[in-house]
């Protein structure tokens, strides 16, 4: 919005032409979100304490986590507004993709908020039932996927990295695939959010990666040179991804070990859904497996653990799932698990960038 208001005066103040550039507005969006989340972080934490919105730790978790009980949760109520406010200030309000992602953020955030609220109200770790939460996620993801599929000019082909001529058109099957990506990413991030700062740092890295992917996909000449799909208008998502990076950095200030606040489901579910939606719009769905490889690994550890437990009648692959708890129970200090997982996330992002010259 502010971008449009400032640009209206370009005839009189030519220096305002700088606001035409996505790169400049992405930087401003990052700094704005960082300022909002950093400055208002202490206020939100104190408010959550007053509302007694404390974290409840499951009994079957690592014993050392009992010390975290009572730490304010629902920190996503800080992250998501910071992202949305910054995006609305600096992104083009006429861009449909920005509104789709904003809608996904709000609706998935509402699902997470309801889940967190019920946990606090009941004073245990049981919020929404798994069935009801999953159904609501499917409905929101389906709505967003249909909107994208119906948008004139949107490409329903699935582009496979390293195979230039292989891009099958999925037709309406693209909607099903899109729902899987959004819901899957949302829940994978949610499973990763189990240690102080463990989820938010890979999220920052992932959004930083997709900030660049968005810009490249929205630039016709660069997209042609790199032989990646050109998606008109997707460049504006760089502004939103920048906001996510800034909001995440501000939140990490308070969420780093030992955490003063947790993001809760209101944060993890919505951030994962945003990331999945951005990957779909930029036509980098397959690359999300690599960029978000840490989230995939965490989710698979739970799937394999549950499946193996049922098949073998009680045996386990890991000491505990998600996988970060396995390393905790092996004796790794929590900060060591967190930082090593951050390193893995950065390595995966660098690998994703390297594929741009291998198309």
FENMO-V326370 format. One record per backbone hydrogen bond with DSSP energy under -1.0 kcal/mol. NH is the residue of the N-H (numbers start at 0). CO is the residue of the C=O. E is the energy in kcal/mol with one decimal. If there is no record, write none. Layout:
# FENMO-V326370
<<NH:CO:E> <NH:CO:E>>
This chain:
# FENMO-V326370
<<2:88:-2.0> <4:0:-2.2> <5:1:-2.6> <6:2:-1.9> <7:3:-1.3> <8:5:-1.4> <9:6:-1.7> <11:8:-1.0> <12:8:-2.8> <15:12:-2.0> <16:13:-2.1> <17:14:-1.5> <18:15:-2.0> <19:16:-2.1> <20:17:-1.4> <24:20:-2.1> <25:21:-2.4> <26:22:-1.7> <27:23:-2.1> <28:24:-2.4> <29:25:-2.2> <30:26:-2.4> <31:27:-2.5> <32:28:-2.4> <33:29:-2.2> <34:30:-2.4> <35:31:-2.5> <36:32:-2.6> <37:33:-2.3> <38:34:-2.6> <39:35:-2.4> <43:39:-2.5> <44:40:-2.5> <45:41:-2.4> <46:42:-2.2> <47:43:-2.6> <48:44:-2.0> <49:45:-2.2> <50:46:-2.0> <51:48:-1.3> <52:47:-2.9> <53:51:-1.6> <54:70:-2.1> <60:57:-1.4> <64:61:-1.6> <65:62:-1.8> <66:63:-1.2> <67:64:-1.8> <68:65:-1.0> <69:54:-2.5> <70:67:-2.3> <72:52:-2.7> <74:261:-2.9> <75:262:-2.1> <76:73:-2.0> <77:74:-2.1> <78:74:-1.5> <79:75:-2.5> <81:77:-1.4> <82:78:-2.1> <83:79:-2.7> <84:80:-2.9> <85:81:-1.8> <86:82:-2.4> <87:83:-2.6> <88:84:-1.7> <89:85:-2.0> <90:86:-2.8> <94:91:-1.9> <98:94:-1.1> <99:95:-2.4> <100:96:-2.3> <101:97:-2.2> <102:98:-2.5> <103:99:-2.3> <104:100:-2.4> <105:101:-2.3> <106:102:-2.5> <107:103:-2.5> <108:104:-1.8> <109:105:-1.9> <110:106:-1.8> <111:107:-2.4> <112:108:-2.5> <113:109:-2.3> <114:110:-2.0> <115:111:-2.7> <116:112:-2.9> <117:113:-2.0> <118:114:-1.7> <119:115:-2.2> <120:116:-2.8> <121:117:-2.6> <123:118:-1.7> <132:128:-2.6> <133:129:-2.1> <134:130:-2.3> <135:131:-2.2> <136:132:-2.1> <137:133:-2.3> <138:134:-2.1> <139:135:-2.2> <140:136:-2.7> <141:137:-2.5> <142:138:-2.1> <143:139:-2.3> <144:140:-2.5> <145:141:-2.5> <146:142:-2.1> <147:143:-2.2> <148:144:-2.6> <149:145:-2.3> <153:150:-2.4> <157:167:-2.5> <159:165:-1.4> <162:159:-1.6> <165:162:-1.2> <169:155:-1.8> <172:169:-2.2> <173:170:-1.8> <176:172:-2.2> <177:173:-2.8> <178:174:-2.4> <179:175:-2.0> <180:176:-2.1> <181:177:-2.5> <182:178:-2.5> <183:179:-2.4> <184:180:-2.4> <185:181:-2.2> <186:182:-2.3> <187:183:-2.1> <188:184:-2.3> <189:185:-1.7> <190:186:-2.1> <191:187:-1.4> <192:188:-1.3> <193:191:-2.3> <197:194:-1.7> <200:196:-1.2> <202:198:-1.7> <203:199:-2.3> <204:200:-2.3> <205:201:-2.7> <206:202:-2.8> <207:203:-2.3> <208:204:-2.0> <209:205:-2.4> <210:206:-1.7> <211:207:-1.2> <212:208:-2.2> <213:209:-2.6> <214:210:-1.8> <215:211:-2.6> <216:212:-2.7> <217:213:-1.7> <218:215:-1.1> <222:218:-2.9> <223:219:-1.8> <224:220:-2.3> <225:221:-2.6> <227:222:-2.3> <230:216:-2.6> <233:230:-2.1> <235:232:-1.2> <236:233:-1.6> <237:234:-1.9> <238:235:-1.1> <240:236:-3.0> <241:237:-2.3> <242:238:-1.8> <243:239:-2.0> <244:240:-2.1> <245:241:-2.6> <246:242:-2.9> <247:243:-2.1> <248:244:-2.3> <249:245:-2.2> <250:246:-2.2> <251:247:-2.5> <252:248:-1.2> <253:250:-1.3> <254:250:-1.7> <255:251:-1.9> <259:253:-3.1> <261:71:-2.4> <267:263:-2.5> <268:264:-2.0> <270:266:-2.6> <271:267:-2.1> <272:268:-1.8> <273:269:-2.6> <274:270:-2.3> <275:271:-2.3> <276:272:-2.3> <277:273:-2.5> <278:274:-2.1> <279:275:-1.7> <280:276:-2.4> <281:277:-2.3> <282:279:-1.1> <283:278:-2.4> <288:285:-1.4> <290:286:-3.1> <291:287:-2.6> <292:289:-1.7> <295:291:-2.2> <296:292:-2.6> <297:293:-2.1> <298:294:-2.4> <299:295:-2.9> <300:296:-1.9> <301:297:-1.2> <302:298:-2.2> <303:299:-3.1> <304:300:-1.8> <305:301:-2.7> <306:302:-2.6> <307:303:-2.8> <308:304:-2.1> <309:305:-2.1> <310:306:-2.4> <311:307:-2.5> <313:308:-2.3> <324:321:-1.7> <326:322:-1.5> <327:323:-1.5> <328:324:-2.5> <330:327:-1.6> <331:326:-2.1> <336:332:-1.9> <337:333:-2.4> <338:334:-2.6> <339:335:-2.2> <340:336:-1.9> <341:337:-2.0> <342:338:-2.3> <343:339:-2.0> <344:340:-2.1> <345:341:-2.2> <346:342:-2.4> <347:343:-2.4> <348:344:-1.9> <349:345:-2.3> <350:346:-2.2> <351:347:-2.0> <352:348:-2.1> <353:349:-1.9> <355:352:-1.6> <356:353:-1.2> <357:354:-1.8>>
